[in-house]
């Protein structure tokens, strides 16, 4: 079977489908750094680093005719419970879901696979319509049947708690999987943080390299054995620099704890002052991973959210990639981190606007979960 990947990002969905035996004939991604990462890791797959709106129907038909599966995850910020919709603001990015539909309408593949955050089930496209309902109704109008699946990435061997919605559509209801099951169903089977990091080179705050570093130890778990296939070491393993005060704060965060557990003298200070910031603290700030549990969800901002389970620093990009189930052979291009877009604009550094390595990793579909989705589709074809 052949697939087309829309909103491809760094290529998590593509990699999972490839591992299941599906061939990608093309990918579309507007972000230049994510597109660079994709092209680096999938050198034989045509990457179109373009705005999806720029494709005419005629061009879509010429470039991607005969595709069996259209897969992707339209940007989800507008749907997320952490996004602006909770305040009644409707994000224009929600209309991208209908661009996803446009490609389906032109190409009429056997299957369509849409992945998104769980919040899409209640997200709004405009003041009166739900985006998902509009998308599914549009598919129904051109003869497709759809089914919604709520998946837990940890059930597929991804070492993090990550709930996602997947909508699979096909021309016949009998073509849709009854359910999509992983091989790690149930918390007792989930891969824990202790199985993820132990063999990596030890780097403290401000240390590490973007280039290849040798492994510190032989694999200490089956997960590490799997993730190391095809690699002689790790890249993208650079730890952020931290102030002495921030390191002292991390030292006071227990495993499984967060900023809520830090004594007040190590708390955040007010900007441009020495006084402690007494505003409400949040559990999502400076969360130290617990080695005996799965990771919290890896988001696009995980570089400043998580603290290493043993070391007093935030996670490296490689550690985040392992939590997302990317193999060590997968290299992430672009800057490791980026300052805010507004600051870049003020400093006239527009050439740096894009998705950092951390952003690309946090936004990705975990390859192991994508592989499970693909195998469920393939099973219906056999």
Buried (B, 14 or more C-beta within 10 A) or exposed (E): BBBBBBBBBBBBBBBBBBBBEBEBBBBBBBBBBBBBBBBBBBEEBEBBBEEBEEBEEEEBEEBBEEBBBBBBBBBBBBBBEEBEBEEEEBBEBBBBBBBBBBBBBBBEBBBBBBBBBBBBBEBBBEEEEBBBEBBBEBBEEEEBBBBEBEBBBBBBBBBBBBEBBBBBBBBEEEBBBEEBBBEBEEEEEBBBBBBBBBBBBEBEBEBBBBEBBEBEEEBBBEBBEBBBEEBEBBBBBBBBEBEEEBBBBBEBBEBBBBBBBBEEEBBBEEEEEEEEEEEEBEEBBBBBBBBEBBBBBBBBBBBEBBBBBBBBBBBBBBBBBBBBBBBBBBBBBBBBBBBEEEEBEEEEEEEBBBBBBBBBBBBBBBBBBBBBBBBBBBEBEE
